[in-house]
Amino acid sequence: MRQVDIVVIGGGIAGLSAAMRLARRARTVVIEREGALGYHSSGRSATFSHFGIGDAAVRGMTAASRPFFETPPDGFVERPLSFAKPAMFIATEELIGELRALESEMTRYTDTITRVSPAEMLEIVPVLKTGVGGIVEGLLDRSGRKLDSDLLLQACAKAVRAAGGEVVTEAGAIGLRREGERWIVDTAGETYSTATIVDAAGAWADEVAIAAGVRPLGLQPMRRTIIGFDPPEGLDVSAWPFTKTAGDEGFYMLPDAGRLLASPMDVTPTEPTDAQPEDFDIALAAWRVEEATTLEVGRIKAKWAGLRTFTADKVPTAGFAPDAPGFFWLAGQGGYGLQTAPAMALATEALLFGEAWPEELAAYGVRPDQIMPDRLFA
Ligand SMILES: Cc1cc2nc3c(=O)[nH]c(=O)nc-3n(C[C@H](O)[C@H](O)[C@H](O)COP(=O)(O)OP(=O)(O)OC[C@H]3O[C@@H](n4cnc5c(N)ncnc54)[C@H](O)[C@@H]3O)c2cc1C
């Protein structure tokens, strides 16, 4: 049996970004069930960071995470982890209220937001259907950033190893039990005895807790679909912003490696699973793009689905389980797990080692009680 200090269950962005900090201070092992890191949600996202999503805690963590993406620590990566790409939020007449609410929320975190008229929107994304019955108002946030999730995952794993930690794939936690003051974690190849478990198992985090006899958080995985298609011949879309309908219903679209990606912003409750795109959602994505633009989607060149896993209040959770010593939750990252990962990792380090709340988080109004699991059991 291997003696360690911390076993992180889950090799997605949550587990790896936290482990990178923890491994500098304690013997840390990340165990991932799949053969590749980021196989589930972390490898299937739109990899964008913007302020048009989540509540104050999520926006605060998004803001607190920005410096990491803009200026990563020395030696962390050899090429940029992100690049500037504006986010544009669009509204039909019925959605103007949503757009205004978004504007007042977002301006608390960035001063880079301007209202854009239909004519200005057309200069930015010439295919939008603007005017009566179409898109009438927009907001442009110049602070948006496109992230490189593969690079981020690999760089975090490298940093874990450089700090003396381990990252093991094909190592699902298949048995969890408490023996005295320790947790025993069985995987196919190794058994670990550890003081602390960090449950960063994404959509499976509740299942891991239940296996350990810990009260689940009540997490709900939601499927979301993305399609990829070619823009019309000769049209350079590379400078187009991440373009998203204001409110919860609609679509978003962004350029990626010469193609356009689009999502119908589907929110379908599912079991934890290897999510696959459904025909209906693929068709809905294409329909919503064609409804709001003059684009014809044509052949769908790529399609995938992934899970966004939410707590009841939709705020990511970090902190020790109130009912189980040494069991640390790092779950419920919803639709913002990449853009909030550096801040969540910072919070994890402080809460796990029982240290002062980081100033970087307090500066954006993020408090421990907003993200600790206790709130979900109150
Ligand atoms: C379509 C889509 C678009 C998105 N767009 C964005 C975006 O633009 N920006 C953004 O910030 N976020 C976005 N998200 C959300 C983001 O992808 C997630 O919040 C984030 O990836 C969650 O990371 P995670 O590490 O918690 O989960 P995961 O990446 O799923 O990692 C959890 C890991 O735990 C492993 N695991 C489970 N059980 C066990 C076990 N028993 N033993 C060992 N390992 C186990 C799994 O195999 C998995 O690899 C999007 C998500 C989707 C689906």
The ligand as an SDF file (V2000), in Angstrom:
LIG
                    3D

 53 58  0  0  0  0  0  0  0  0999 V2000
  -20.0980   21.7860  -24.4370 C   0  0  0  0  0  0  0  0  0  0  0  0
  -19.4290   22.4120  -23.2430 C   0  0  0  0  0  0  0  0  0  0  0  0
  -18.9340   23.7090  -23.3510 C   0  0  0  0  0  0  0  0  0  0  0  0
  -18.2670   24.2870  -22.2640 C   0  0  0  0  0  0  0  0  0  0  0  0
  -17.7100   25.5230  -22.4290 N   0  0  0  0  0  0  0  0  0  0  0  0
  -16.9730   26.0600  -21.4340 C   0  0  0  0  0  0  0  0  0  0  0  0
  -16.2940   27.2820  -21.6260 C   0  0  0  0  0  0  0  0  0  0  0  0
  -16.3350   27.8780  -22.6980 O   0  0  0  0  0  0  0  0  0  0  0  0
  -15.5790   27.7890  -20.5700 N   0  0  0  0  0  0  0  0  0  0  0  0
  -15.4880   27.1380  -19.3730 C   0  0  0  0  0  0  0  0  0  0  0  0
  -14.8450   27.6410  -18.4570 O   0  0  0  0  0  0  0  0  0  0  0  0
  -16.1310   25.9550  -19.1690 N   0  0  0  0  0  0  0  0  0  0  0  0
  -16.8520   25.4080  -20.1680 C   0  0  0  0  0  0  0  0  0  0  0  0
  -17.4890   24.2110  -19.9940 N   0  0  0  0  0  0  0  0  0  0  0  0
  -17.4520   23.5920  -18.6520 C   0  0  0  0  0  0  0  0  0  0  0  0
  -16.1470   22.9020  -18.3600 C   0  0  0  0  0  0  0  0  0  0  0  0
  -15.8040   22.0480  -19.4330 O   0  0  0  0  0  0  0  0  0  0  0  0
  -16.3020   22.0980  -17.0590 C   0  0  0  0  0  0  0  0  0  0  0  0
  -16.7820   22.9260  -16.0210 O   0  0  0  0  0  0  0  0  0  0  0  0
  -14.9800   21.5090  -16.5970 C   0  0  0  0  0  0  0  0  0  0  0  0
  -14.3350   20.8380  -17.6450 O   0  0  0  0  0  0  0  0  0  0  0  0
  -15.1970   20.5470  -15.4380 C   0  0  0  0  0  0  0  0  0  0  0  0
  -13.9360   20.0050  -15.1020 O   0  0  0  0  0  0  0  0  0  0  0  0
  -13.8220   18.7840  -14.1080 P   0  0  0  0  0  0  0  0  0  0  0  0
  -12.3820   18.5370  -13.9360 O   0  0  0  0  0  0  0  0  0  0  0  0
  -14.6610   19.0340  -12.9120 O   0  0  0  0  0  0  0  0  0  0  0  0
  -14.5480   17.5720  -14.8640 O   0  0  0  0  0  0  0  0  0  0  0  0
  -13.9810   16.5310  -15.9340 P   0  0  0  0  0  0  0  0  0  0  0  0
  -13.1680   17.1930  -16.9690 O   0  0  0  0  0  0  0  0  0  0  0  0
  -15.1350   15.7240  -16.4040 O   0  0  0  0  0  0  0  0  0  0  0  0
  -13.0000   15.6430  -15.0710 O   0  0  0  0  0  0  0  0  0  0  0  0
  -13.4520   14.7180  -14.1150 C   0  0  0  0  0  0  0  0  0  0  0  0
  -12.6270   13.4730  -14.3120 C   0  0  0  0  0  0  0  0  0  0  0  0
  -12.8670   12.5660  -13.2250 O   0  0  0  0  0  0  0  0  0  0  0  0
  -12.6870   11.2700  -13.7400 C   0  0  0  0  0  0  0  0  0  0  0  0
  -13.3020   10.3040  -12.8360 N   0  0  0  0  0  0  0  0  0  0  0  0
  -14.6110   10.1170  -12.5810 C   0  0  0  0  0  0  0  0  0  0  0  0
  -14.7760    9.1250  -11.6780 N   0  0  0  0  0  0  0  0  0  0  0  0
  -13.5430    8.6860  -11.3630 C   0  0  0  0  0  0  0  0  0  0  0  0
  -13.0550    7.6680  -10.4980 C   0  0  0  0  0  0  0  0  0  0  0  0
  -13.8770    6.9080   -9.7510 N   0  0  0  0  0  0  0  0  0  0  0  0
  -11.7100    7.4770  -10.4060 N   0  0  0  0  0  0  0  0  0  0  0  0
  -10.8510    8.2300  -11.1400 C   0  0  0  0  0  0  0  0  0  0  0  0
  -11.2640    9.1880  -11.9920 N   0  0  0  0  0  0  0  0  0  0  0  0
  -12.6020    9.4210  -12.0920 C   0  0  0  0  0  0  0  0  0  0  0  0
  -13.3550   11.3240  -15.1040 C   0  0  0  0  0  0  0  0  0  0  0  0
  -12.8920   10.2920  -15.9400 O   0  0  0  0  0  0  0  0  0  0  0  0
  -12.9550   12.7230  -15.5740 C   0  0  0  0  0  0  0  0  0  0  0  0
  -11.8190   12.6920  -16.4180 O   0  0  0  0  0  0  0  0  0  0  0  0
  -18.1410   23.5920  -21.0500 C   0  0  0  0  0  0  0  0  0  0  0  0
  -18.6450   22.2940  -20.9370 C   0  0  0  0  0  0  0  0  0  0  0  0
  -19.2610   21.7030  -22.0330 C   0  0  0  0  0  0  0  0  0  0  0  0
  -19.7580   20.2890  -21.9050 C   0  0  0  0  0  0  0  0  0  0  0  0
  1  2  1  0
  2  3  1  0
  2 52  2  0
  3  4  2  0
  4  5  1  0
  4 50  1  0
  5  6  2  0
  6  7  1  0
  6 13  1  0
  7  8  2  0
  7  9  1  0
  9 10  1  0
 10 11  2  0
 10 12  1  0
 12 13  2  0
 13 14  1  0
 14 15  1  0
 14 50  1  0
 15 16  1  0
 16 17  1  0
 16 18  1  0
 18 19  1  0
 18 20  1  0
 20 21  1  0
 20 22  1  0
 22 23  1  0
 23 24  1  0
 24 25  2  0
 24 26  1  0
 24 27  1  0
 27 28  1  0
 28 29  2  0
 28 30  1  0
 28 31  1  0
 31 32  1  0
 32 33  1  0
 33 34  1  0
 33 48  1  0
 34 35  1  0
 35 36  1  0
 35 46  1  0
 36 37  1  0
 36 45  1  0
 37 38  2  0
 38 39  1  0
 39 40  1  0
 39 45  2  0
 40 41  1  0
 40 42  2  0
 42 43  1  0
 43 44  2  0
 44 45  1  0
 46 47  1  0
 46 48  1  0
 48 49  1  0
 50 51  2  0
 51 52  1  0
 52 53  1  0
M  END
$$$$
